[in-house]
Amino acid sequence: MAKLTGKRVAILVDNYFEEAEFTGPLESLKKEGAQVDIVAPKVGTIHAMNHTKISDSYQADRSIDDIRLDEYDALVLPGGAVNADCLRMNNKARLWVRRFLDLGKPVAAICHAPWLLASSNMARGRKLTSYFTIQDDMRNAGADWVDEEVVVDDNLITSRNPGDVPAFSQAIITKLQTA
């Protein structure tokens, strides 16, 4: 039996997300038996980035407007500067982050995705990491920013960049096993 059978995870993205930070957790979670939905502002084709180059396209399974928070056990937020910047301005995405964290459900954010934590007023008092270029933003939002591969602060999991994806994915799996 897979470790995460019966667990349901939402990966929330907008266009131009960092592909490795999306596919790594997606594949790891599915391998462990979790049901994973790709959620975006609207159903349809979304585009990935491989650093600064447009990469593959994927299909968003569900729209953020058409689902209920109680359907999911965890929320994964891949990075990518454009993706993260769009999501941080999305009212529903900010609501999701606040509600998941308030309910004690795991939220996993990598690279630029912690911008959404700052814009949701959920970084204050949290120990976290992110892509190094947004460390000032995290500190200004009240976070205790550290330069570590993966940081787990209660139900918040953060990592820095695509090189951290294996540790990031394992931290998500471990947290879901105990949630």
Stockholm file with secondary structure:
# STOCKHOLM 1.0

chainA/1-179         MAKLTGKRVAILVDNYFEEAEFTGPLESLKKEGAQVDIVAPKVGTIHAMNHTKISDSYQADRSIDDIRLDEYDALVLPGGAVNADCLRMNNKARLWVRRFLDLGKPVAAICHAPWLLASSNMARGRKLTSYFTIQDDMRNAGADWVDEEVVVDDNLITSRNPGDVPAFSQAIITKLQTA
#=GR chainA/1-179 SS CCTTTTCEEEEECCSSEEHHHHHHHHHHHHHTTCEEEEEESSSEEEEEEETTEEEEEEEECEEGGGCCGGGCSEEEECCCHHHHHHHHTCHHHHHHHHHHHHTTCCEEEETTTHHHHHHTTCCTTCEECCCGGGHHHHHHTTCEECCCSEEEETTEEEECSGGGHHHHHHHHHHHHHHC
#=GC SS_cons         CCTTTTCEEEEECCSSEEHHHHHHHHHHHHHTTCEEEEEESSSEEEEEEETTEEEEEEEECEEGGGCCGGGCSEEEECCCHHHHHHHHTCHHHHHHHHHHHHTTCCEEEETTTHHHHHHTTCCTTCEECCCGGGHHHHHHTTCEECCCSEEEETTEEEECSGGGHHHHHHHHHHHHHHC
//
